[in-house]
Amino acid sequence: VKAVDTVGAGDMYAGAFLYGITQGMSYEEAGKLASAAASKIVASYGPRLKTEELKALVTA
């Protein structure tokens, strides 16, 4: 992943990790989800994902 903007990456990682844990994922699964979400954030400008991108991560 080529990082273009790191704003919001840590927040996204934390939020996605906690989401995974609260949805019954293992720590490993939640970490993978969080890493995928944070990598999407750093690859684009701005601290938020589009709704479609977020849904795709959660259902993957």
C-alpha positions in Angstrom: 0.0 0.0 0.0 1.3 3.4 -0.9 0.5 5.8 1.9 -0.7 9.2 0.8 -2.3 10.4 4.0 -2.1 8.9 7.5 -4.8 11.0 9.1 -7.3 8.8 10.8 -5.4 5.5 10.3 -4.9 4.8 14.1 -8.5 5.6 14.8 -9.7 3.4 12.0 -7.5 0.6 13.2 -8.8 0.9 16.8 -12.4 1.1 15.7 -12.3 -1.8 13.3 -10.5 -3.9 15.9 -13.1 -3.2 18.5 -15.9 -3.8 16.0 -14.4 -7.2 15.2 -14.1 -8.2 18.8 -17.7 -7.1 19.6 -18.9 -9.2 16.6 -17.3 -12.3 18.0 -14.1 -12.4 15.9 -10.9 -13.7 17.4 -8.1 -11.3 18.1 -6.3 -12.5 14.9 -9.4 -12.0 12.8 -10.1 -8.6 14.3 -6.5 -7.5 13.7 -6.7 -8.5 10.1 -9.9 -6.5 9.7 -8.3 -3.6 11.4 -5.2 -3.7 9.3 -7.2 -3.9 6.1 -9.3 -0.9 7.2 -6.3 1.2 8.2 -4.6 0.4 4.9 -7.6 1.7 3.0 -7.4 4.9 5.0 -3.7 5.6 4.3 -4.2 4.9 0.6 -6.5 7.8 0.1 -6.9 11.4 1.3 -9.1 12.0 4.3 -9.9 10.2 7.5 -13.0 8.3 6.4 -13.9 5.4 4.1 -16.8 5.6 1.8 -19.8 3.6 3.0 -19.3 1.0 0.1 -15.7 0.5 1.1 -16.6 -0.1 4.7 -19.3 -2.5 3.9 -17.0 -4.5 1.6 -14.4 -4.8 4.4 -16.9 -6.0 7.0 -18.4 -8.6 4.6 -15.1 -9.9 3.3 
